[in-house]
């Protein structure tokens, strides 16, 4: 069981360190939505696409 102090610490870390981005898929994007839904790890898949694009364009993080 996680203590209240640990929960507060985890929440504080998440608020300060974790970034989030939402994407909406309209009906015209249904093919992209369906492809994404087939991926077992959606976040990992999106991150891999971004990293591949960065490498292709020689962008350094």
Residue frames relative to the residue before (quaternion, step in Angstrom):
aa qw qx qy qz dx dy dz
X 1.0000 0.0000 0.0000 0.0000 0.00 0.00 0.00
X 0.3631 -0.7362 0.5381 0.1914 3.55 -0.96 0.92
X 0.4404 -0.7046 0.4931 0.2579 3.56 -0.89 0.95
X 0.6463 -0.5102 0.3937 0.4086 3.57 -1.26 0.34
X 0.6315 0.5323 -0.3333 0.4547 3.58 1.00 -0.77
X 0.6556 0.4976 -0.3126 0.4742 3.60 0.98 -0.81
X 0.6235 0.5303 -0.3368 0.4654 3.60 1.02 -0.76
X 0.6592 0.4992 -0.3037 0.4733 3.59 0.95 -0.88
X 0.6490 0.5137 -0.3144 0.4648 3.58 0.97 -0.84
X 0.6534 0.5093 -0.3096 0.4668 3.59 0.95 -0.85
X 0.6583 0.5056 -0.3015 0.4692 3.57 0.96 -0.87
X 0.6447 0.5130 -0.3182 0.4690 3.60 0.96 -0.83
X 0.6384 0.5159 -0.3215 0.4721 3.60 0.96 -0.86
X 0.6651 0.5140 -0.3056 0.4472 3.58 0.86 -0.97
X 0.6693 0.5005 -0.3026 0.4583 3.59 0.91 -0.87
X 0.7261 0.4467 -0.2391 0.4648 3.59 0.96 -0.82
X 0.8191 0.3338 -0.1189 0.4511 3.59 0.95 -0.83
X 0.7123 0.4595 -0.2674 0.4582 3.60 1.00 -0.69
X 0.2225 -0.7651 0.5952 0.1045 3.56 -0.92 1.01
X 0.1073 -0.7959 0.5952 0.0263 3.54 -1.11 0.73
X 0.0221 -0.7852 0.6187 -0.0112 3.57 -1.10 0.73
X 0.2106 -0.7830 0.5755 0.1062 3.58 -0.87 0.95
X 0.1230 -0.7717 0.6214 0.0560 3.56 -1.10 0.77
X 0.2109 -0.7631 0.5989 0.1203 3.55 -0.96 0.90
X 0.1927 -0.7638 0.6079 0.1001 3.56 -1.03 0.84
X 0.2190 -0.7738 0.5856 0.1018 3.56 -0.60 1.17
X 0.7225 -0.4490 0.2790 0.4456 3.61 -1.20 0.30
X 0.6226 0.5461 -0.3505 0.4373 3.62 1.03 -0.63
X 0.7053 0.4361 -0.2459 0.5019 3.59 1.25 -0.45
X 0.2977 0.8076 -0.4790 0.1723 3.57 1.22 0.24
X 0.6129 0.5454 -0.3636 0.4413 3.61 1.06 -0.62
X 0.6555 0.4918 -0.3100 0.4820 3.59 0.98 -0.80
X 0.6291 0.5343 -0.3271 0.4602 3.60 1.01 -0.81
X 0.6741 0.4964 -0.2965 0.4597 3.58 0.86 -0.94
X 0.6405 0.5111 -0.3285 0.4697 3.58 1.00 -0.76
X 0.6512 0.5123 -0.3136 0.4638 3.58 0.93 -0.87
X 0.6540 0.5309 -0.3190 0.4343 3.59 0.96 -0.79
X 0.6316 0.5391 -0.3281 0.4503 3.60 1.18 -0.45
X 0.5896 0.5911 -0.3614 0.4153 3.60 1.25 -0.33
X 0.4323 -0.7182 0.4767 0.2646 3.62 -0.79 0.94
X 0.7673 0.1797 -0.1051 0.6065 3.60 1.14 -0.62
X 0.2252 -0.8343 0.4902 0.1140 3.56 0.14 1.31
X 0.6655 0.4924 -0.3092 0.4681 3.60 0.87 -0.89
X 0.6579 0.5061 -0.3066 0.4660 3.59 0.94 -0.86
X 0.6315 0.5360 -0.3204 0.4595 3.56 1.04 -0.80
X 0.6732 0.4872 -0.2916 0.4737 3.59 0.89 -0.94
X 0.6509 0.5077 -0.3169 0.4669 3.60 0.95 -0.85
X 0.6423 0.5185 -0.3247 0.4618 3.61 1.00 -0.78
X 0.6344 0.5189 -0.3304 0.4682 3.59 1.02 -0.75
X 0.6514 0.5078 -0.3145 0.4679 3.58 0.96 -0.85
X 0.6721 0.4950 -0.3037 0.4594 3.59 0.89 -0.90
X 0.6297 0.5221 -0.3331 0.4690 3.59 1.03 -0.76
X 0.6520 0.5008 -0.3086 0.4784 3.58 1.00 -0.79
X 0.6241 0.5290 -0.3344 0.4678 3.59 1.03 -0.77
X 0.6610 0.4998 -0.3003 0.4723 3.58 0.94 -0.90
X 0.6398 0.5326 -0.3173 0.4542 3.56 0.94 -0.90
X 0.7662 0.3408 -0.1738 0.5163 3.57 0.99 -0.85
X 0.4245 -0.7489 0.4198 0.2877 3.58 1.35 0.24
X 0.3233 0.7240 -0.5316 0.2978 3.55 0.94 0.93
X 0.2488 -0.7688 0.5741 0.1321 3.57 -0.83 0.97
X 0.4304 -0.7081 0.5016 0.2486 3.56 -0.93 0.91
